[in-house]
Amino acid sequence: MDVLADILSSMRLSGGVVIDAELGGPSCLVSQFTKEHCASYFTEPAHVIAYHYVRSGRIWVEVPGEPPAQAEAGCIILLPRNDQHLLYSEPGLPPVASEDLIEPGPGGEPARIRLQGDGDQTMLYCGFLGSSSPENALIQCLPRMMLIRTGDSSTQDWLESSLRFAAGQLSGAAPSVVARLTELLFGEAVRRYIGGLPEGEGGWLAGLRDPGVARALSIIHSRYAEALDVTGLAREVGMSRSAFADRFTALTGEAPMRYCARWRMRMAANMLRDGRASSTNIAYDVGFNSEAAFTRAFKREYGDPPGIWRRRLNPTGNGAGDAPATPSAAAAITAERIAVCSSLDGTRIAWSDMGEGFPLLQPAVWFHQIEEDRASVAWEHWVSAALRDRRLIRTDLRGVGRSDPDPPRWTFDALLEDFIAVVDASGVDRFDLLGLSHGSLVALAYAARHPARVRTMMLYGGYAAGFEVRGDPEEIERRRSLLNMGRIYRDGGREVFGRMLGALYWPDARGDMIDWFNERLGTIMGLNESLQDVFRSLDLRGELGAIAAGTLIAHSRGDRIIPHACAREMARLIPGAQLLSCDSENHMLLADEPAWPDFARALQGFLAGQEHKKEAGAEAPAVDIR
């Protein structure tokens, strides 16, 4: 099975040739396809991919901030994210907007650009592809500009004849043919790009070149309705379970079961978008035994149950059999911008921005990743609660997720600098803080050192002083034992260490939660000692008196990782702080335990009360302390 072809098909690409350009003499055009260009041919897509095919001559192409490249006859210039770009015959010429030069084509043919002048002539076919799928993992993995040299004459003949046909069919009766040809064009460009990647580069794309991972991807794509598991996939590709899981995660950026779940939901979303089947039938088509289970999984991924999601795509439709939905609506539903910024030492830090309202920022935690949280059994309920009527900004820890995997240093100052870089990149002036587990330390330090920036702070499972500073001999011995065990099991028997560590963090965990924790073992084993070194002797207690933000400190009474006494100490040292003790033994509350609904209500009430207090001058309502 061709995995890349399957991925391209799921993107629902369509488009065609829209401009036939002939440029003679000195010229410099600034170009970018707009909504108006797309509107002439189909509903505005979720993503636009621009391309040029050089039929003859040569031309320079440049995306601002990137080095220019020269394209010659037979080259494909691909702009996966439709960035504005320059096309010029020689550097230094003043740019002219290409849209000012476009003339209607005769008899329904593509629009034309004709520039006459002395010197060499360059002929181009220019066009775009639209993807109706809100998922864009492939697009985000590609560079801003790709220059594909086709090489042999037979490939050039195929591309040019195909594009000529597509141009001729633009206003005819064969849109499906045009869509297929443009998909093949994009696929050819991506294949050549992947084929030219140096060994060890390419991230997720490199998985398509790895025999074992490519085979696993093929199985997941073709058998998404089956009850696949990591052990079975590893057996089918001829690898050990741990080696397969590590290899798959390293190359694709996602654990195997997370990728499988996302692909299954993408197939379901495409079926819903097509409107030919009910959500009940789709649930069984993608492998669920009940519609209720499918609805929960779909809502975790897309933010709404299937029926509401489809109605939002097509507000005038009536369910199965409706006309295809507008892709722009789907993009809005799942709108989440993932970006990367640079910390003070140059480490690249990934961060996520979604939702609307007053900003709530969450410093990084080692056992979460921004791309997985929305559908994670450990974090989905936390994200949903934090996102309610707010703009939520989260960040990957250095060394985790889409942040740089091998940062130059592990210090608390570096972690705080990472968060400051995200604050600056997000452009927010004043915000609320959500500090979870060791992320509370970054939240505390930032709130104490930048009191004017933080309106409200909520902490759960946090502490202000490391375990060596706290000085409990029993806790020190337990943590040192865990460090030694981590070293022993680093290269083998990870599940043994994972079960022991998981029993401390989430003693009430069952089923999916245990599977999730085991999938994160690679990150756990890699960062356990580094983070212990950062936090073991850290002491922020002397700074807590400078915190001006309204603060709610919540903690599980039976927490086996961070003692409940740490919460009481912070509540005593932070002016006006409120303490909420939860009846749980889990370090972070799980969605199915009785304490979660009570805590979620307390969180919403606290944030609403603080907003009223800060903006209207009234007293905040008291938080129920139990």
C-alpha positions in Angstrom: 0.0 0.0 0.0 1.3 3.5 -0.9 1.1 5.3 2.5 1.8 8.8 1.1 -0.9 8.3 -1.5 -3.3 7.4 1.3 -2.4 10.5 3.3 -2.8 12.7 0.2 -6.2 11.2 -0.5 -7.3 11.9 3.1 -6.4 15.6 2.6 -9.1 15.8 -0.1 -7.0 17.9 -2.5 -8.6 19.8 -5.4 -7.5 22.7 -7.6 -5.9 23.3 -10.9 -4.0 25.7 -13.2 -5.3 29.2 -12.9 -2.6 31.3 -14.5 -0.6 30.8 -17.7 2.4 33.2 -17.4 5.0 34.3 -20.0 7.6 36.6 -18.7 10.1 38.3 -21.0 13.0 40.7 -20.1 13.7 42.1 -16.6 10.8 41.3 -14.2 10.0 40.9 -10.6 6.6 39.7 -9.4 5.3 39.4 -5.8 2.7 36.6 -5.7 0.3 34.9 -3.4 -3.0 33.2 -4.0 -6.0 34.9 -2.3 -9.5 33.9 -1.2 -10.8 35.5 -4.3 -8.7 33.3 -6.5 -10.1 30.2 -4.8 -13.7 31.5 -4.8 -13.8 31.3 -8.6 -13.4 27.5 -8.5 -14.6 26.1 -5.2 -15.4 27.0 -1.6 -12.5 28.4 0.3 -10.4 25.5 1.4 -9.0 24.9 4.9 -5.4 25.1 3.4 -4.0 26.5 0.2 -0.9 25.1 -1.5 0.6 27.2 -4.2 2.8 26.0 -7.0 4.5 27.0 -10.2 5.7 24.8 -13.0 8.6 26.2 -15.2 7.8 25.2 -18.7 10.8 26.9 -20.3 13.6 29.3 -19.3 14.6 30.0 -15.7 13.5 32.2 -12.9 14.5 33.0 -9.3 12.0 32.4 -6.5 12.3 33.8 -3.0 10.2 33.5 0.2 11.0 36.4 2.6 13.4 35.2 5.2 14.6 32.2 3.2 17.5 32.0 0.7 16.5 32.4 -3.0 16.6 29.5 -5.4 16.8 29.4 -9.2 14.3 27.2 -11.0 14.8 26.1 -14.6 12.7 24.2 -17.2 11.0 21.2 -15.7 11.2 22.5 -12.1 8.2 22.5 -9.7 8.1 25.4 -7.2 5.9 24.3 -4.3 4.8 26.6 -1.5 2.9 24.3 1.0 1.6 27.1 3.1 0.9 29.6 0.4 3.5 32.1 1.6 3.9 35.3 -0.2 6.9 35.1 -2.5 8.9 36.8 -5.2 9.5 35.6 -8.8 12.2 37.5 -10.6 14.6 37.3 -13.5 17.4 39.0 -11.6 17.9 40.3 -8.1 17.3 44.0 -7.1 14.4 44.8 -9.4 11.3 46.6 -7.9 8.5 44.1 -7.3 5.1 44.4 -9.1 2.0 42.7 -7.7 1.2 39.8 -10.0 -2.6 40.3 -9.5 -2.3 43.7 -11.2 -1.0 42.0 -14.4 -3.6 39.2 -14.6 -5.8 39.2 -17.7 -8.8 36.9 -18.3 -8.1 34.0 -20.5 -10.0 33.6 -23.8 -12.8 31.1 -24.0 -12.7 29.9 -20.4 -9.0 29.2 -20.5 -6.8 30.1 -17.4 -6.0 33.7 -16.7 -2.8 35.0 -18.3 0.1 37.2 -17.5 2.1 38.5 -20.4 5.2 40.6 -20.0 7.2 41.5 -23.1 10.8 42.7 -23.0 14.3 42.2 -24.2 16.1 39.2 -22.9 15.3 35.6 -22.1 11.7 34.4 -21.8 10.3 32.2 -19.1 7.0 30.4 -19.3 5.1 29.1 -16.2 2.0 27.3 -15.3 0.8 28.7 -11.9 -1.9 27.2 -9.7 -3.0 26.1 -6.3 -4.4 23.1 -4.5 -6.9 23.3 -1.8 -7.2 20.8 1.1 -10.6 20.5 2.7 -9.3 18.5 5.6 -8.5 20.6 8.8 -5.7 18.1 9.5 -2.4 19.3 8.0 0.4 17.2 9.6 2.0 16.6 6.2 1.8 20.3 5.2 3.3 21.4 8.5 6.3 19.0 8.0 7.2 20.5 4.7 9.5 23.6 4.3 8.0 27.0 3.3 9.3 26.5 -0.2 10.3 23.4 -2.1 12.1 23.3 -5.4 11.7 20.0 -7.2 13.9 19.3 -10.2 12.2 16.6 -12.2 15.4 15.6 -14.0 14.5 13.3 -16.9 12.6 14.4 -20.0 9.9 11.7 -19.7 8.8 13.1 -16.3 8.8 16.7 -17.7 6.7 15.6 -20.6 4.2 13.9 -18.2 4.0 16.9 -15.9 3.6 19.5 -18.7 1.0 17.4 -20.6 -0.9 16.9 -17.4 -0.9 20.5 -16.5 -1.9 21.5 -20.0 -4.8 19.1 -19.8 -5.8 20.5 -16.4 -5.7 24.0 -17.7 -7.9 23.1 -20.6 -10.4 21.3 -18.3 -10.6 24.2 -15.8 -14.0 25.4 -17.0 -15.1 22.0 -18.5 -17.0 19.1 -17.1 -14.1 17.0 -15.6 -13.4 18.6 -12.2 -12.6 15.1 -10.7 -9.9 14.6 -13.3 -8.4 18.0 -12.6 -8.4 17.2 -8.8 -6.7 13.9 -9.4 -4.0 15.4 -11.6 -3.2 18.2 -9.1 -3.1 15.6 -6.4 -0.6 13.6 -8.5 1.5 16.7 -9.0 1.7 17.5 -5.3 2.4 13.8 -4.6 5.2 13.8 -7.1 6.8 16.9 -5.6 6.5 15.5 -2.0 8.0 12.1 -3.1 11.0 13.8 -4.6 11.5 16.0 -1.6 11.4 12.9 0.7 13.7 11.0 -1.5 16.3 13.9 -1.4 16.3 14.2 2.4 19.7 13.5 4.1 19.7 10.4 6.3 18.4 11.2 9.7 16.4 14.3 8.7 12.8 14.8 7.9 11.0 14.0 11.2 7.6 12.5 10.5 8.3 12.3 6.8 11.3 10.1 7.4 8.9 7.5 8.7 7.7 6.9 5.1 11.3 5.8 4.2 11.7 3.5 7.2 10.6 -0.1 6.3 9.2 -1.0 9.7 7.4 2.3 10.3 6.1 2.6 6.8 4.6 -0.9 7.1 3.0 0.0 10.4 1.6 3.2 8.8 0.2 1.1 6.0 -1.5 -1.3 8.4 -3.0 1.6 10.4 -4.3 3.4 7.3 -5.9 0.3 5.7 -7.2 -1.4 8.9 -8.2 1.5 11.0 -11.5 -0.2 11.9 -9.6 -3.1 13.6 -8.6 -3.2 17.3 -4.9 -2.6 16.7 -2.4 -2.5 19.5 1.3 -1.8 19.8 2.2 -5.5 20.5 0.4 -6.7 17.4 1.8 -3.9 15.2 5.3 -4.7 16.4 4.8 -8.4 15.6 3.6 -7.7 12.1 6.6 -5.4 11.3 9.1 -7.9 12.8 10.3 -5.8 15.8 10.2 -6.0 19.5 7.4 -4.0 21.2 9.7 -1.4 22.8 12.0 -1.0 19.8 9.0 -0.5 17.5 7.3 2.0 19.9 10.5 4.0 20.2 11.2 4.0 16.5 7.7 4.9 15.5 7.5 7.7 18.0 10.9 9.1 17.1 10.1 9.2 13.4 6.5 10.3 13.4 6.4 12.4 16.6 3.5 10.4 17.9 3.1 7.2 19.8 1.6 4.4 17.7 -1.8 4.3 19.4 -2.1 8.0 19.3 -1.4 8.1 15.6 -3.9 5.3 15.1 -6.6 7.1 17.0 -6.1 10.3 15.1 -6.2 8.5 11.7 -9.4 6.7 12.7 -10.9 10.1 13.6 -9.7 11.6 10.3 -11.5 8.9 8.4 -14.6 9.4 10.4 -14.5 13.2 9.8 -14.1 12.6 6.1 -17.2 10.3 6.1 -19.1 12.9 8.1 -18.0 15.6 5.7 -19.2 13.6 2.7 -22.6 13.4 4.3 -23.6 10.0 2.9 -23.9 8.1 6.2 -25.3 8.6 9.7 -22.9 9.0 12.6 -24.2 5.6 13.9 -23.1 3.8 10.8 -19.8 5.7 10.7 -19.1 4.7 14.3 -19.2 1.0 13.3 -17.4 1.7 10.0 -14.4 3.0 11.9 -14.3 0.2 14.5 -16.4 1.4 17.5 -18.8 -1.0 19.2 -21.1 1.7 20.3 -22.1 5.2 19.0 -21.6 6.6 22.5 -17.9 5.5 22.6 -17.4 7.0 19.1 -19.1 10.2 20.1 -16.8 10.6 23.1 -13.7 9.9 21.0 -14.7 12.3 18.2 -15.5 15.1 20.7 -12.0 14.7 22.3 -10.4 15.1 18.8 -12.6 17.8 17.3 -14.2 19.6 20.2 -17.8 18.7 19.3 -20.0 15.6 19.0 -20.2 14.2 15.4 -23.7 15.6 14.7 -23.0 19.1 15.9 -19.6 19.1 14.1 -21.4 18.1 10.8 -24.1 20.7 11.3 -21.5 23.4 11.8 -19.8 22.4 8.6 -23.1 22.7 6.8 -25.7 24.8 8.7 -28.4 24.3 6.1 -28.0 20.6 5.8 -30.0 17.7 7.2 -27.5 15.0 8.2 -26.8 12.1 6.0 -27.0 12.9 2.3 -26.3 16.6 2.9 -24.1 18.6 0.5 -20.4 18.6 1.3 -19.7 20.9 4.2 -17.6 24.1 4.0 -14.1 23.3 5.0 -13.5 26.7 6.5 -16.0 25.9 9.3 -14.1 22.8 10.1 -10.9 24.8 10.4 -12.6 27.1 12.9 -13.8 24.3 15.1 -10.4 22.8 15.5 -8.5 26.0 15.4 -5.2 25.5 17.2 -2.1 27.2 16.2 1.1 25.4 17.0 4.2 27.6 16.7 7.8 27.6 17.7 9.8 30.4 19.3 13.5 30.6 20.5 14.5 30.8 24.1 17.4 32.9 25.3 19.9 30.1 24.7 18.6 29.4 21.3 16.5 26.3 22.2 13.4 26.1 20.1 10.2 25.8 22.2 6.9 24.7 20.7 3.7 26.3 22.0 0.0 26.0 21.3 -2.6 28.8 21.1 -6.4 28.0 20.9 -9.7 29.4 22.0 -11.0 32.9 22.6 -11.3 35.1 25.7 -8.9 36.2 28.5 -5.6 34.4 28.1 -4.7 31.5 30.4 -1.0 30.4 30.1 0.2 27.0 31.3 3.9 26.4 31.7 5.3 23.1 30.5 5.1 19.8 32.3 7.3 16.8 31.4 4.4 14.3 31.1 2.3 16.2 28.6 2.7 17.2 25.0 0.6 20.0 23.4 -0.2 17.9 20.3 -1.5 15.0 22.3 -3.3 16.6 25.3 -6.7 17.3 23.6 -7.3 13.5 23.2 -5.2 12.2 26.0 -7.0 10.3 28.8 -4.7 12.1 31.3 -5.1 15.6 30.0 -8.3 16.0 27.9 -10.5 17.0 30.8 -7.9 19.5 32.0 -7.6 21.1 28.6 -11.4 21.3 28.2 -11.8 22.9 31.6 -9.0 25.4 31.0 -10.3 26.2 27.5 -13.8 27.1 28.7 -14.4 30.8 27.5 -10.7 31.4 27.5 -7.7 31.6 25.2 -5.4 28.8 26.3 -1.7 28.9 25.6 0.3 25.8 26.5 4.0 24.9 25.8 6.1 21.8 25.3 9.0 21.4 27.7 12.5 21.7 26.2 13.4 18.1 25.1 9.8 17.1 24.7 7.2 17.0 21.9 8.0 19.5 19.1 10.5 21.5 21.2 14.2 20.9 20.5 15.0 17.3 21.7 18.6 18.0 22.9 18.7 21.4 24.6 22.1 22.7 25.6 21.3 23.0 29.3 18.9 21.9 32.0 18.5 24.6 34.6 15.6 26.3 36.2 16.6 29.6 34.7 16.5 27.9 31.3 12.9 26.7 31.9 11.8 30.1 33.1 13.4 31.7 30.0 11.5 29.2 27.8 8.2 30.3 29.3 9.1 34.0 29.0 9.9 33.4 25.3 6.4 31.9 24.8 4.8 34.9 26.7 6.7 37.3 24.4 5.8 35.3 21.2 2.1 35.1 22.1 1.9 38.9 22.4 -0.2 38.8 25.6 0.2 41.7 28.1 -1.8 40.4 31.1 -3.0 36.9 31.7 -3.9 34.1 34.1 -1.5 31.3 35.0 -2.2 27.5 35.4 0.6 25.7 37.1 0.4 21.9 37.2 2.9 19.7 39.1 6.4 21.0 38.6 5.1 23.6 36.1 3.9 25.4 39.3 7.6 26.3 40.0 7.8 28.3 36.7 4.3 29.8 37.5 5.4 30.9 41.0 8.7 32.4 39.8 7.1 34.3 37.0 4.2 35.6 39.1 6.7 36.8 41.8 9.0 38.5 39.4 6.4 39.9 37.0 3.5 40.7 39.4 1.9 43.3 37.0 1.5 40.7 34.2 -0.4 38.0 36.2 -4.0 38.6 37.1 -4.9 35.2 38.6 -3.0 32.0 39.3 -4.2 28.4 39.9 -1.8 25.7 41.0 -2.4 21.9 41.3 0.0 19.4 42.6 2.7 22.0 43.0 5.4 23.0 45.5 7.8 25.8 46.1 10.9 23.9 47.4 12.6 20.8 46.1 12.6 17.5 48.0 16.2 18.0 49.3 15.3 21.4 50.7 12.1 20.0 52.2 14.4 17.6 54.0 12.0 14.6 54.7 14.5 11.6 55.0 11.8 9.1 53.8 11.0 11.2 50.7 14.7 11.8 49.9 15.4 8.1 50.1 12.3 7.2 47.9 13.3 9.7 45.2 17.0 8.5 45.2 15.7 4.9 44.8 13.6 6.0 41.9 16.6 7.6 40.2 18.7 4.5 40.7 15.9 2.3 39.3 15.6 4.7 36.3 19.2 4.2 35.5 18.9 0.4 35.8 15.8 0.1 33.6 16.8 2.8 31.1 17.9 0.3 28.4 15.4 -2.5 29.1 12.4 -3.4 31.2 10.9 0.0 30.9 7.4 -1.4 31.6 8.6 -2.5 35.1 9.8 1.0 35.9 6.7 2.5 34.3 4.3 0.5 36.5 6.2 1.4 39.6 6.3 5.1 38.8 2.8 5.1 37.5 1.6 3.6 40.8 3.0 6.6 42.6 1.6 9.3 40.2 -1.8 7.7 39.5 -2.5 4.8 41.9 -6.2 4.9 40.7 -5.2 4.5 37.0 -6.8 1.7 35.0 -6.8 0.6 31.4 -6.3 3.5 28.9 -4.5 5.5 31.6 -2.0 2.8 32.2 -1.5 2.4 28.4 -1.0 6.2 28.0 1.7 6.3 30.8 3.5 3.3 29.2 3.6 5.1 25.9 5.2 8.1 27.5 8.0 6.0 29.0 10.5 7.2 26.4 10.1 10.8 27.6 10.0 9.7 31.3 13.3 7.8 31.0 15.0 10.5 29.1 14.1 13.4 31.4 13.7 11.9 34.8 17.2 12.5 36.1 17.6 15.9 34.3 14.5 17.3 35.9 15.3 15.9 39.3 18.6 17.7 39.1 16.8 21.0 38.2 14.2 20.9 41.0 15.7 18.9 43.9 17.5 21.9 45.6 15.3 24.7 44.2 13.8 27.0 46.8 11.3 29.8 45.8 9.7 30.2 49.2 11.4 33.5 49.9 9.8 35.0 46.7 6.2 34.0 47.4 5.4 37.2 49.3 5.9 39.3 46.2 3.0 37.5 44.4 0.1 39.9 43.8 -2.2 37.6 41.8 -5.3 36.1 43.3 -4.2 32.5 43.9 -6.0 29.2 44.3 -3.8 26.3 45.5 -5.4 22.8 45.0 -3.9 19.5 45.9 -4.8 15.9 46.3 -4.8 14.9 50.0 -3.2 11.5 49.3 -0.6 12.6 46.7 2.3 10.3 46.9 4.6 12.4 44.7 4.3 15.9 46.2 3.2 15.9 49.9 0.0 17.8 50.7 2.0 19.8 53.2 3.6 21.6 50.2 0.3 23.1 49.3 -0.4 24.2 52.8 3.0 25.9 52.9 2.4 27.8 49.7 -1.1 28.9 50.8 0.5 30.3 54.0 3.3 32.2 52.2 1.3 33.7 49.2 -0.7 36.7 50.3 -4.5 36.0 50.2 -4.1 32.5 48.7 -6.9 30.0 49.0 -6.4 26.3 49.6 -8.6 23.6 48.1 -7.9 20.0 49.2 -9.3 17.2 47.0 -10.2 13.7 48.1 -7.8 11.8 45.8 -4.6 9.9 45.9 -3.7 10.8 42.3 -1.0 13.4 41.7 -3.2 15.0 39.0 -7.0 14.3 39.0 -8.5 11.9 36.5 -11.7 12.6 34.7 -13.6 9.5 36.1 -12.9 10.1 39.8 -15.5 11.8 42.1 -13.2 14.7 43.0 -12.9 15.9 39.4 -16.3 17.5 38.9 -16.1 19.3 42.3 -12.7 20.6 41.4 -13.7 21.7 37.9 -16.6 23.7 39.3 -14.3 25.3 41.9 -11.8 26.2 39.2 -14.5 27.9 37.1 -16.0 29.7 40.1 -12.6 30.9 41.3 -11.6 32.3 37.9 -15.0 33.9 37.4 -14.8 35.4 40.9 -11.3 36.7 40.4 -12.3 38.3 37.1 -15.1 40.1 38.9 -12.9 41.1 41.8 -10.1 42.5 39.6 -12.2 44.2 37.0 -15.2 45.4 39.1 -13.6 45.9 42.5 -15.8 43.5 44.3 -14.8 40.7 46.7 -14.2 37.3 45.2 -16.5 34.5 46.4 -14.8 32.2 48.9 -13.7 28.8 47.6 -15.1 25.8 49.4 -12.2 24.3 51.4 -12.8 20.6 52.3 
